[in-house]
Amino acid sequence: MAITYNPFESDHGFKSPGFSVDVNGNVTLRSVTYTLEQEEAAVDNQFVVRQLGAVPSAEFTMDNQYVTGTQILQNNPTITLTRGTTYSFKLMTLPQLTFSLFFQTDDNPVVNLQGIGNCAYYNDGVSHSTSATPPVTVTGEQAQTKANDVTTINLSPTAPANLYYGNADGSVFGTINTVDPTITGVGSFSSLLVTGDVTMQGQDADLVLSPQGAYGTVTINPAGEGTMSNMNVNALTMTASENVTFNGANANLTLTPTGTGAITLTSAAAGTINNMSIGQTTPKDGSFVNLNASSGLNNTVIGDVTPKTATFTSAVTQATPTTELQITNKKYVDSKATALAIALGV
């Protein structure tokens, strides 16, 4: 088909010898370049947000968020953010929409998202800055419902699993999935939240939990039971609310507080102390409701200060009496009786 090489002239007076159209509408041109209005260079962790269409059919799009396998931008794309990371949303002068961040809650909701339910503004770590010089920055709820400039979120390590972005009334919205970071190698963190299993088993590795400052603490509080094995524990204080068992084979249990430290054993119910010597090295006072000695009670003064009644099946006294209240023994009595009998002639 023959081509007419007449220059093309637009309604605006534009002429180009490199553009021609024949009588059947066939177009010949040298090249085509497609540009976006307000073209933006890619920036790490930044989403360029635009409005597609007009209300009531307006939608959000984000640069580089394509329908899978195409170069077509998704409407209201679902995006994934990593907790503990800062992201920005560059709002390309949304003509009819505003941009806000939400989370699902029934506590003071501001919108109801279809299929999600009641939602309130998500204000944690959210700010908005204008392009003025110097920029004007607002935070929290004041950073919501913006139509231009930059909204920033420093995503908290405790952010919920799902956030949402949308316009002021929630009629147009998209989903933000939040995930924990994947960490490899060596890192330094101001805060770290782990919501899954943690395994630390490096060969010959040391694990040190040593918070600094006057208020640093370490808390280990599992919902279920746990174990600590093969460890030396040096505790300032120790409290056990359940059973405590010390039963290591051939192990010694030593309770030796120093200084003015004391040991107190107070059982709410009656308990037992078996197979033990008490006061063998350093004897102290004792008070008993009943005291049974199965093999002897040796080298012990009983009732010396406050005497009480005693009953014995048999009793042996070794010393001879020296006062009128002391108990004597049979040998002493017999010898005295014999002497008196001889003296009195009976």
C-alpha positions as CSV (number, residue, x, y, z in Angstrom):
1,M,0.0,0.0,0.0
2,A,1.4,3.4,-1.0
3,I,2.2,5.8,1.9
4,T,1.6,9.5,1.6
5,Y,4.6,11.3,2.9
6,N,2.8,14.6,3.7
7,P,3.8,16.1,7.0
8,F,1.4,15.6,9.9
9,E,-0.1,18.8,11.4
10,S,-1.9,18.6,14.7
11,D,-4.6,20.9,15.9
12,H,-1.9,22.7,17.8
13,G,0.1,23.5,14.8
14,F,2.7,20.8,15.3
15,K,4.5,19.7,12.1
16,S,6.9,16.7,11.8
17,P,8.4,15.2,8.6
18,G,8.9,12.0,10.5
19,F,5.2,11.4,11.0
20,S,2.7,10.6,8.2
21,V,-0.7,9.1,7.7
22,D,-2.1,7.7,4.4
23,V,-5.7,8.0,3.3
24,N,-6.6,4.6,5.0
25,G,-5.3,5.7,8.4
26,N,-1.9,3.9,8.3
27,V,0.6,5.7,10.5
28,T,4.3,5.9,9.8
29,L,6.5,7.2,12.6
30,R,10.1,6.9,13.6
31,S,9.7,6.0,17.4
32,V,7.3,6.1,20.3
33,T,8.2,7.2,23.8
34,Y,5.7,6.7,26.6
35,T,6.0,9.0,29.6
36,L,4.0,9.3,32.9
37,E,2.8,12.6,34.2
38,Q,5.0,13.6,37.2
39,E,7.5,10.8,36.4
40,E,9.3,9.7,39.5
41,A,12.7,7.9,39.9
42,A,12.5,4.7,41.9
43,V,13.5,5.2,45.6
44,D,14.1,2.3,48.0
45,N,11.2,1.6,50.3
46,Q,9.1,4.3,48.6
47,F,5.7,3.7,46.9
48,V,4.5,6.2,44.3
49,V,0.8,6.5,44.7
50,R,-1.5,7.7,41.9
51,Q,-5.2,8.0,41.3
52,L,-6.7,6.0,38.4
53,G,-10.0,7.2,37.0
54,A,-12.5,9.6,38.6
55,V,-15.0,9.3,41.5
56,P,-17.1,7.2,41.8
57,S,-14.8,4.8,39.9
58,A,-11.5,6.1,41.2
59,E,-8.8,3.6,42.3
60,F,-5.3,3.7,43.7
61,T,-2.3,2.5,41.7
62,M,1.3,2.3,42.8
63,D,4.2,2.5,40.3
64,N,5.8,-0.9,39.6
65,Q,2.9,-2.8,41.2
66,Y,1.8,-4.8,38.2
67,V,-0.8,-7.4,37.5
68,T,1.2,-10.7,37.5
69,G,2.7,-11.4,34.1
70,T,1.7,-8.1,32.6
71,Q,2.8,-4.4,32.5
72,I,-0.6,-3.3,33.7
73,L,-0.7,-1.6,37.0
74,Q,-2.9,-3.2,39.7
75,N,-5.8,-1.3,41.1
76,N,-5.5,-0.9,44.9
77,P,-2.5,-3.4,45.0
78,T,-1.7,-5.5,48.1
79,I,1.8,-4.7,49.3
80,T,4.0,-6.3,51.9
81,L,6.1,-4.3,54.4
82,T,8.7,-5.5,56.9
83,R,8.3,-4.6,60.6
84,G,11.1,-2.4,61.9
85,T,11.6,-0.7,58.5
86,T,10.7,2.8,57.4
87,Y,8.6,3.3,54.2
88,S,7.3,6.3,52.4
89,F,4.3,6.9,50.1
90,K,4.7,9.7,47.6
91,L,1.3,11.0,46.8
92,M,1.1,12.3,43.2
93,T,-1.5,15.0,43.8
94,L,-4.5,12.7,44.1
95,P,-7.3,14.9,42.6
96,Q,-10.3,13.2,44.3
97,L,-8.9,10.7,46.8
98,T,-7.0,11.1,50.0
99,F,-4.5,8.6,51.6
100,S,-4.8,7.2,55.1
101,L,-3.6,4.2,57.0
102,F,-6.0,2.0,59.0
103,F,-6.1,-1.1,61.2
104,Q,-9.0,-3.3,62.1
105,T,-10.6,-2.5,65.5
106,D,-13.9,-1.9,67.0
107,D,-12.4,0.7,69.3
108,N,-13.2,4.2,68.0
109,P,-13.5,3.2,64.3
110,V,-13.5,5.9,61.6
111,V,-14.4,3.7,58.6
112,N,-15.9,0.4,57.8
113,L,-14.0,-1.4,55.1
114,Q,-16.0,-3.9,53.0
115,G,-15.1,-7.4,54.0
116,I,-12.8,-6.2,56.8
117,G,-15.0,-4.5,59.3
118,N,-14.5,-1.5,61.5
119,C,-11.2,0.2,61.3
120,A,-9.4,3.1,63.0
121,Y,-6.5,5.3,61.8
122,Y,-3.1,3.5,62.3
123,N,-1.0,6.3,63.7
124,D,2.0,4.5,65.2
125,G,5.1,5.8,63.5
126,V,3.1,7.7,60.8
127,S,4.1,11.2,59.7
128,H,3.5,13.5,56.7
129,S,5.8,16.1,55.2
130,T,5.1,18.8,52.7
131,S,7.4,19.8,49.8
132,A,7.7,23.3,51.1
133,T,11.0,24.9,52.2
134,P,11.4,24.2,55.0
135,P,9.0,21.2,55.0
136,V,6.1,21.1,57.4
137,T,5.8,17.7,59.2
138,V,2.9,16.4,61.2
139,T,2.5,13.1,62.9
140,G,-0.2,10.7,64.1
141,E,-3.8,11.4,63.1
142,Q,-2.8,14.7,61.6
143,A,-0.8,12.8,59.0
144,Q,-3.9,11.0,57.7
145,T,-6.2,12.0,54.8
146,K,-3.5,13.6,52.7
147,A,-3.6,14.0,48.9
148,N,-0.1,15.1,48.0
149,D,3.5,15.2,49.2
150,V,4.9,12.3,51.3
151,T,3.4,10.1,54.0
152,T,6.0,8.1,56.0
153,I,5.6,5.1,58.3
154,N,8.3,3.7,60.6
155,L,6.7,0.3,60.9
156,S,6.7,-0.9,64.5
157,P,8.0,-4.3,65.4
158,T,4.6,-4.9,67.0
159,A,2.5,-3.8,64.0
160,P,-0.5,-6.0,63.4
161,A,-0.4,-8.6,60.6
162,N,-2.6,-6.5,58.4
163,L,-2.9,-2.8,57.8
164,Y,-4.9,-1.0,55.1
165,Y,-4.5,2.1,53.0
166,G,-7.6,3.9,51.7
167,N,-9.4,7.1,51.1
168,A,-11.2,9.1,53.8
169,D,-14.5,7.2,53.8
170,G,-13.0,3.7,53.1
171,S,-14.8,3.2,49.8
172,V,-11.5,2.7,48.1
173,F,-8.8,0.7,49.9
174,G,-5.9,-1.8,49.6
175,T,-4.2,-4.3,52.0
176,I,-0.8,-4.0,53.6
177,N,0.6,-7.3,54.8
178,T,3.3,-6.9,57.5
179,V,6.0,-9.5,58.1
180,D,9.0,-9.9,60.4
181,P,12.4,-9.4,59.0
182,T,14.6,-12.3,57.9
183,I,18.0,-11.8,59.4
184,T,21.3,-13.5,58.5
185,G,24.9,-12.8,59.4
186,V,25.8,-10.3,62.1
187,G,23.5,-7.5,63.1
188,S,23.0,-4.7,65.7
189,F,19.5,-3.9,66.7
190,S,17.9,-1.2,68.9
191,S,14.9,-3.6,69.5
192,L,14.1,-7.1,68.3
193,L,10.8,-8.9,68.5
194,V,10.7,-12.6,67.7
195,T,7.3,-14.2,67.3
196,G,8.5,-17.7,66.3
197,D,11.0,-20.3,67.4
198,V,14.5,-19.2,68.2
199,T,17.5,-21.6,67.9
200,M,21.0,-20.6,69.0
201,Q,23.4,-23.5,68.6
202,G,26.6,-22.2,67.1
203,Q,29.6,-24.4,67.6
204,D,31.5,-23.2,70.8
205,A,29.4,-20.0,70.8
206,D,28.7,-17.9,73.8
207,L,25.2,-16.6,74.5
208,V,25.3,-13.4,76.6
209,L,22.2,-11.6,78.0
210,S,23.6,-8.6,79.7
211,P,21.4,-5.4,79.6
212,Q,23.3,-2.3,80.7
213,G,22.2,0.6,82.8
214,A,20.4,0.8,86.1
215,Y,17.1,-0.5,84.8
216,G,18.0,-3.3,82.4
217,T,16.2,-6.6,83.1
218,V,16.0,-10.1,81.7
219,T,12.5,-11.8,81.8
220,I,12.0,-15.4,80.8
221,N,8.3,-16.2,81.2
222,P,7.0,-19.1,79.1
223,A,3.2,-19.7,79.0
224,G,4.0,-23.5,79.3
225,E,6.8,-25.2,81.2
226,G,10.4,-25.0,80.2
227,T,13.8,-26.3,81.2
228,M,17.3,-25.0,82.0
229,S,19.9,-27.7,81.9
230,N,23.6,-28.0,82.5
231,M,23.9,-24.5,83.8
232,N,25.3,-22.7,86.9
233,V,22.8,-20.1,88.2
234,N,23.9,-17.1,90.3
235,A,20.7,-15.4,91.4
236,L,20.2,-12.3,93.5
237,T,16.7,-13.6,94.6
238,M,14.9,-16.8,93.6
239,T,11.2,-17.5,94.0
240,A,9.5,-20.8,93.2
241,S,5.7,-21.0,93.1
242,E,5.5,-24.7,92.3
243,N,7.4,-27.9,93.4
244,V,11.2,-27.7,93.7
245,T,13.2,-31.0,93.6
246,F,16.9,-31.4,94.2
247,N,17.7,-35.1,93.4
248,G,21.0,-35.2,91.5
249,A,22.9,-38.5,91.9
250,N,25.8,-38.1,94.4
251,A,25.1,-34.3,94.5
252,N,25.6,-32.1,97.6
253,L,23.0,-29.4,98.5
254,T,24.7,-26.6,100.5
255,L,22.8,-23.7,102.0
256,T,25.4,-21.3,103.4
257,P,24.4,-17.7,103.6
258,T,27.2,-15.4,104.8
259,G,27.2,-12.3,106.9
260,T,23.8,-11.8,108.6
261,G,22.1,-14.2,106.2
262,A,19.7,-16.8,107.7
263,I,17.9,-19.8,106.5
264,T,14.1,-20.1,107.2
265,L,12.1,-23.2,106.5
266,T,8.4,-22.7,107.1
267,S,6.0,-25.3,105.9
268,A,2.2,-24.7,105.9
269,A,1.7,-28.4,106.4
270,A,3.8,-30.8,108.4
271,G,7.0,-31.8,106.7
272,T,9.9,-34.1,107.3
273,I,13.7,-33.9,107.6
274,N,15.1,-37.4,107.3
275,N,18.6,-39.0,107.6
276,M,20.2,-35.7,108.7
277,S,22.4,-34.6,111.6
278,I,21.2,-31.3,113.1
279,G,23.5,-29.1,115.1
280,Q,26.4,-31.6,115.0
281,T,29.0,-28.9,114.4
282,T,27.3,-25.8,115.9
283,P,24.3,-26.7,118.0
284,K,21.5,-24.2,118.5
285,D,18.2,-24.0,120.4
286,G,15.3,-26.2,119.2
287,S,11.6,-26.4,120.0
288,F,9.5,-29.5,119.3
289,V,6.0,-30.7,119.9
290,N,7.3,-34.3,120.0
291,L,10.8,-35.5,119.9
292,N,11.6,-39.2,119.2
293,A,15.1,-40.5,119.4
294,S,15.4,-44.0,117.9
295,S,19.1,-44.6,118.6
296,G,20.0,-42.0,121.2
297,L,19.9,-38.4,122.1
298,N,23.5,-37.7,123.1
299,N,25.4,-34.9,124.8
300,T,22.2,-32.8,125.1
301,V,20.9,-30.7,128.0
302,I,17.0,-31.0,128.2
303,G,14.9,-28.6,130.3
304,D,17.8,-26.9,132.0
305,V,16.2,-23.5,131.8
306,T,12.4,-24.4,131.8
307,P,11.9,-28.0,133.0
308,K,8.8,-30.0,132.0
309,T,7.4,-33.4,133.0
310,A,9.1,-36.4,131.4
311,T,8.2,-40.1,131.4
312,F,10.7,-42.8,130.6
313,T,10.5,-46.6,130.2
314,S,14.0,-46.7,131.6
315,A,16.6,-44.1,132.5
316,V,20.2,-44.3,133.3
317,T,22.1,-41.6,135.2
318,Q,25.9,-41.7,135.1
319,A,26.8,-39.0,137.6
320,T,26.2,-39.1,141.4
321,P,23.9,-36.4,142.7
322,T,25.4,-33.3,144.2
323,T,22.2,-31.3,144.9
324,E,18.9,-32.3,146.4
325,L,17.0,-32.1,143.1
326,Q,19.3,-34.2,141.0
327,I,18.4,-37.7,140.0
328,T,20.6,-40.4,141.5
329,N,21.4,-43.9,140.2
330,K,20.9,-47.4,141.8
331,K,24.6,-47.9,142.5
332,Y,24.8,-44.7,144.5
333,V,21.6,-45.5,146.4
334,D,22.7,-49.1,147.2
335,S,26.1,-47.9,148.5
336,K,24.5,-45.2,150.7
337,A,21.9,-47.6,152.0
338,T,24.6,-50.2,152.9
339,A,26.7,-47.6,154.7
340,L,23.7,-46.4,156.7
341,A,22.7,-50.0,157.6
342,I,26.1,-50.7,159.0
343,A,26.3,-47.5,160.8
344,L,22.8,-47.9,162.3
345,G,23.2,-51.6,162.9
346,V,20.2,-52.7,160.9
